[in-house]
Amino acid sequence: MKSRARFGLAAILIASVFAPLDNARAADGYTPFEGEKSSWRDGFDRYDFVMDEASLTVAPFKRPEGEGFGVGGPAKGQRRCVVIVPKQPAPGLPWSWRGQYWDHEPQTEVELLRRGFHVVYVTPDPGKHWEAWYAYLTEKHGLAKKPAFVGMSKGGVNAYDWAASHPDKVSCIYADNPAIHPEAFARLGELAKHDVALLNICGSQDFLLERHTLAIEARYHQLGGLITVMIKEGPAHHPHSLRDAKPIANWIVEHVGPAGERPDFADADFVKSYYYSLDGTYRRLDAENTYAVCRGPGFVPCHDRYDARAEGAWGLTGMAVIAPKAAAPGKPWVFRADAIARDAAVDQALLAEGFHIVAAPIVAQAGPVREQWDALYKRLVDHGFSTRPVMEGAGTAAGEAYAWAVDNPEKVSCVYGENPALRSLMAKQPPLDHLNALAKAGVPLIHACGSLDPWLEGETRVAEKRYKELGGKMTVFVDEGRGHLPTAPKDPNPVVELILAAQKPTR
């Protein structure tokens, strides 16, 4: 079975390979920096400025002797500002903004400079002075409208504060052992809405981990946002960052670009978010001589998700479509009778095979509405989706999938249930008593069950006996020792192989 893994931190941690940006030319509108110039790490040009706190004007500044690569405190009534310039600016003029603690663990910024990023700093904290600095960089010098933030500890607080107030002016945030203010936490939804990707790297013994990074991770998952987390085994609050910063720089490079085009079915009536597994992996960090717990789209395949709005023209509130990286020929899809969980192993494998996963609308107090399901099917088929989707559901939701399939056997490639109970609110009679329509149409049935599931004997085994008596083909996979939860099978591959075999060209 082919796998289309998403490029991210995982590949870099394994191979330590990165591809530099094409620095052939800078974006139009760039005004080079001038004034007092010195040298920063690896020989990059450094420009220092001061901002007047009252007038917010920015002027070149000659930094005092002895500062080295760092930056001293500003004079009263002023802010210190720093710009490090790449040898050749990358297309689009991307840049990173350090939230505090200039020159502390700067290896990420050095990597970004090598790839054509500008690196900037202004003394904290966020407010009108940061807004003036942003305007100076983007309007006077033409840097990109959405910088990447680098925030360590209190710098993470500053990064989240700025982003929460300016979600349209941030591309992504790399926060290292960060904290977050309650006000910014409450506005994480704005970051998710504006596609701001998050990367949090923390020590397993950091005192901020549980109440900050893990809380941010859980909330951003709920909001459908992109968050990747690395928890280094052993360290506390220090040291920050990674000694080999290529994985971090690669992640930033990946997330400063514009979002891809939406598929034709997902117009403005759909809200975009993301779907990815929450599974964690334990990966070696050679430079740190330890391991890290790694989660999120930097390490697992990530897919675009589109949810229909209540006021949308589709009129199918509650419907969600999860898109594969590339649709398979014929545009196959799964018609789910329930929401897709983060541990849906079969669906994740089918996404890798080019299937769309579509969750049916459930908005009525009485449960599923057949007319809405019919309308959903028609809309998708009209947009080029296969005319014979896979019907799927877990538990009693499988009964709803069966109910629609029984009434539309010619529109179904197969029916797949996880620990199913063939009962339905949508059907007037139990689907278990009307399997003959599916058998006559030659629709294969697939069940994945736990040996200890309470529905196994009274539902799946009864359906299996009846379907075979009707001449239908039904396959049951049983995981020994498992109960009703989790519903996904331990090994999704045999199920996926049967689903793939059930697909027939329809166009």
N, C-alpha and C positions, 0 to 999 in steps of 0.2 A: 504494500500500500504506500503510495507516494506521500511525502510530507512536505508541506510548503511552509517551513518555519520562518518567522519574521526576523529580519536582521536586527540585532540589538546587542546589548551588553554580553549576552551569553556567548555569542560567536567570538567576541573579542577576548573574553577571559580565557577561552579555550585556545584560540589561535594567536592572540596578540598581534593582529593584523589590522591596519587601518588604511583607508584610502583618502589621501589629501583632497581637498576641494580643488576644483579647476580655478586657478587664480589668473587666468589669461587676461581678464579685464575686470575693472571695478564697475559698479553701477553708475549710470549717469547721475549727475547732480552732486557728486562728491567734491567737497572743498577740503584740500589737505590742511593739516594743522600746522600752525606756525608759532613762533615765539621761542621761549627759552627751551632748548633741547638738551637732553642728557641721555645716558644709556641705561637701559634696564636689563634684566636677565637675558642671557643668550644674545646680547648685542642689539636688542630691539630699541628703537627710538622712543624716548619718553618726553612728554610735554607736561609741564606743570602750570596750573592756573590758580587764581584765587577768585572767589565770588564774594561780592559785597552783600552782606545779609540784608541790608536795607534796600538797595536799589536792584539787587539780583544781577548786576552786571558781572561779566566774566572777563578777566584780564590775564595775560601771560605773567608768569611768576618764576623767578630764579630761586630754586630751592637752596636752603643753606647747606654749607659743607658739612659732611659727617652724617647725613641722613642715610647714606647707602642706597639700597633699593626701596627702603621704607618711606614713610611720610610722617612728618612731625605734626604737632598740634597747630591749628590755625591761630593767627592773631585775633584779638577780640574784635568781633563784628565781621569776621570773615569765615569763609569755608575754603578748605584746600581741595583742589580737584586735580585728577591725574588722568592722562590718556597715554596708553601704550599703542604704538602703531605697528601693524604687520609689515613685513618686507614688501608684500604685494596684497592689497585688499581683495578679498573674495567677492565674487558676484553677489549683488544684493546688499553688500556692506554690513554683514552681521557683526554683532558685538556682544560682549559679556559685561555685566555690571556687578562689581563686588559690593556686597551689602554692608560690610564692616571688616575691620582687621586687615587692612591692606598689606600685602606681601606675606601673609601668613599661609604656609603650605600653598605656594603659587603654581604648583606643577600643572594644574588644570588650565590656568590662563596661558602658561607657556605653550602647552599643546595647542590651544586655540589660536594663539598668535601664529604658530607654524602653519595653520590652515587658513590664514587670511582674516581672522577676527581682529577687531580692535578690542582692547581691554580698558575699561574705565572705572573711575572711583570718585566719590565725593564724600567728604566727612559726614557721618550720620548726625541726626536720624531723618527718616522720611518726612516730607512736608513741602512747603512751597519752594524751598531751595532745591530739592530733588526735582521738582517739576520744571524749574528753570534750567537745571542742568540737562534734563532730558530734552527740553526744547532747543537748547544750545547745540546739542549733539545731532539732533535729527533735522532741525530746520536750517541751522547755519552750516553744518558740515555734511548733511545728507546721509547720516547713518540710518540703518534700518529702523522702522517704526516699532519693531517688537524685539527688544534685546533678550538675551538669556541672563538669568540672575545666578550668581554664585554667592551663597550665604552660609557662613559657618557660625554655629551657636547663636549669639545675638544678631549676627548677620542674617541668619535664617528668619529671625523675628522681623527684621527690617524688610527682607525680601517679600515675606508673606503680607506684611502691612501694605507695602507699595502695590503689590499685585492685587490685593483685595480691593484697593481703592481705584486701581487703573488696570482692570483685567484685559482691556483691549490694547494695552501697551507692553505686554509681556508675552514671550513665546514659550518659555519654559523656566523652571526653577530647579537648580541643583542645590539642595539644602543638606548641610552636614551637621549631624547632632544638633538639630535646630529646636527652638521652641516656637510657639505661636500664640499670639494674643487671642483671647476669646472672641473679640470683635472680628478678627480676620478668619478665625475658624468658622464663625457663623456665616461668612461670605464665601466659603469654598465653592458653593454652587455657582457663583459668578465666574470663578476660574474654570470650572468644568464646562460651563456654557460657552466660554471663549476658547476652548481647546488648549488650555495651558497645561502642558505635561509637567509632571513632578517626578523628581528623583531624590529620595532621601537615603543617605548613607549614615549609619549609626554604629556605635560600639554596643555590644550586647550588655555591657555593664554601665552604659551611660544613664545617668539619673533622669534624663529627659525622654528616654525611649518610650516608655509605656504610656505616659500621659500626653505625649506630643506626636511623635512620628507614628506610633501605632494607631492613635486616635485619628490622625490625618488620613492614614491609609484606609482605615475602615470607612470613614465618611466619604472619601473620594471614590471608593468602590461603589458605595450606595448611589452616588451621583452619576456614575457611569464615566468618570474621568480616568485619565491615564496616570497611574502612579506606579513607579518601580521602586522597590525597597531592597537595600543590601544591609544586612546586620552582621557586622564583623564579629567573629567569635573571640571574646576575651577582652578587647579594649574597653575603656571607660569613655569619658568625654574627650580625651585626647589619646592618640594623635588624630587630627582631622584628615579627611581625604584618603586617597590611595597613593602609595608611593609611585606606582605606575598609573598615571592619570589618563592613559589612552582610552580605557573604557568610558570614563566620564566625558571626555572630550567628544568621543564618537556619539555618545547619547545626545549631547547638546547639538552637535552638527545635524543629527537626524531630526531634531525637533524644532529647529529654527526656520525651516522651509515652510512654504505655504501648504495648506491642506490640499489633498487631491480632489478631483472633481467628484461630485455626487453622481450616483447612478441615476438613470432616467426616471425611475419610479419615485425617487426620494426628492421631491421638490420642497418648497418652503413649508409645506404642510407637515413635514417630518422634523423631529428633533434628533440631532445626531449625538451619539455617545459611543461607547466602546464596550466590547465584550472580550474577555480573556479569562483564562483559568486562574484560580487563586493558589494553585499548587506551588509549593516552595521547593527549591533544590538547594543542596549543600555543595558549594563550589570552593575549590582551592584558590587562595590568593597567594601566589608564590612570593611576591615581593614582601608581603606582610608576614609570611610564614604562619598562616592560619587559614581558616575557612570562613565562609560567609553564607548565611541563609539568604537566598535570593528569590524575590517574588516580583510578579508584575510583567508588563509587556516588554521590558528589556530582556526577559528570559523565556517567555512563552509566546506563542502566536497570538496576535491581537487583531481583532476584526471590527470593522465599522458596524455600528448598530443604529437603526433608524426607527423611531417611535412615532406613530401617527398622532397628531394633535387633535384635541377635542373639536376644535372649530375647523379642521381641515376639510378640504373638498372630498376626501375619500370617505369621510363619515364612518371611520372604523377605529374609534378611540380604543386604546388598549392593544392594538396590533403592533407588533415589533418585527422588524426584519434584520437579521444579522447576515452580513454579506461576506462571501469568501474573498480571498485575495484575487482570484481569477475564477470566473464562472466556468464550470465544465460545459462541454458541448451539449446543447439541448436545454441548458439552464435548469438542471434538476433542483428540487427543493423539498424541504421537510415541512409538512403542515402540522404544527404542534398544537395540541389541545390545551397546553398549559405553558407557563413561562419557562424559559430555559435557565437552568441552574448553572452555577459556575463550575460544578463538577460533572457536567453532562459529557461523559467521555465519548459516547457514540456520536453526538452532535459535533463535538470538536473534531473528531476524525472525519466526519462527513464534510465539515467546513474545509478541511485540508484537501479533500477530494473535489472541491469546487461546488458543493451544494450551498444554496441559501437555506437558512433556518428561519421559519416564519411562525411566530406565536399568534394564534387566533385571538380576536378581540373577545374579552369577557367583561362586559360592562353592565349587563342587566342584573337586577336583584334576583331574578329567577335562574341565572346562569347563562350558558351559551345560547345564542340565538341563531337558528339555522339560516335565516335570511342574511345575516351579517357574514356568516361563513361562506355562503354562496357568493356574496358580493366580493369578498376578499379573493376567493378563487378566480372569479372573472377578471378582477382588476389585474391580478398578477399574470394570468394567462395572456391578457391583452397587452402586457408589457414584455412578452416574449418568454415568460416562464413555462416550464414543461406543463403539459396538460394532464400529467399523471404523477402527482406528488407522492411522497411517502407520508402516510398518516402515522402520527406518533403521539403517545401520552404515557404518563406514569400514574399508577394507582387508578383512582376512578376517572381521571382525565383520559385514560386510555379508552374507557367506555364511550366518551364523547367522540373520540377519533373513530371508533368503530361505528358509532351511530351515523356519522356523516358518510363513512365509507359504504355502509350497507345501503344507503339511499343513492350513492353515486359510485357503484363498483367499477364502471368504465373509466372513471376519473382518478383511479388509485393504482399506483404501482405495487405497493405492499403496505401492510399494517404492522407497526412495531410497538409493542407495549412493554413497559418495565414494571414488574410486580403489579400487573393490571387487575382491575376489577371491572367486569363488563356491565356496568350500570350507567345509565345516562339520564340527565335532566332534559336533554334536547329531544330524546326519542320517547314516544308514547309507550313503547314496549322494550324490554331489555334486549340489547344487541345480541346477547348470547343465544337468544331464541330465533335469530334471523340471519344466521351465517350462510344460509344457502345461496343468497345473492352473490356473496363474495366467492364462494366455491365455484359457482357456475361461471363467474368471470375469470376464474383462474388466478385470483389474487393471493399471493403467498402471505402467510401470517408468521410473525416472529415474536417470541416472548423471551425476555430475560428475567429470571426470577431467583430469589434466594430460597434455599431449601427450607428455611424457617419462616418464610413469609406466610401470614395467615390466610392470604387469598389464593395460595398456590393450588391447593386441592379442590376447593369449591368453585374456582373460576378457570384458571389456566388448564388444569387437567380435564375439566369438563369440556372446555372449548376444544382442546386437542382431540378428545375422543369423538366429539360430534363432527368436527371439521374433516377428520379422516374418513368418517363414515359417509360424509357428503362428497368424498373424492377430492377434497382440497389438500393443499400442501401446507403443513404447519411445522415449524421448528421451535423447540423449547430448549433454552440454555438455563441450567440450574447451577448456581454457585453454592456449594456445600457450606453449611454453617452460618449463612447470612440470613438476616431477617428482612424486614420491609425496607429499611434504610441502611446504607444508601441504595437508591434504586438502580443506579448505573452498574453494569456488569464489571467484574474485575478485569476482564479482557474484552475490549470492544471489537477486536478485529474480526472474529467469526460473524458477529452481527453485521458489521459493516460490509463484509464480503457478500453476505446474502442480500443486503439492500442494493449493493452495486449490481449484483446479478439480476435483480428484479427490474432494473431500468431498461426500457426499450425505446428506440428512437421514435419520436412522435412528430417530428417536423422534417 
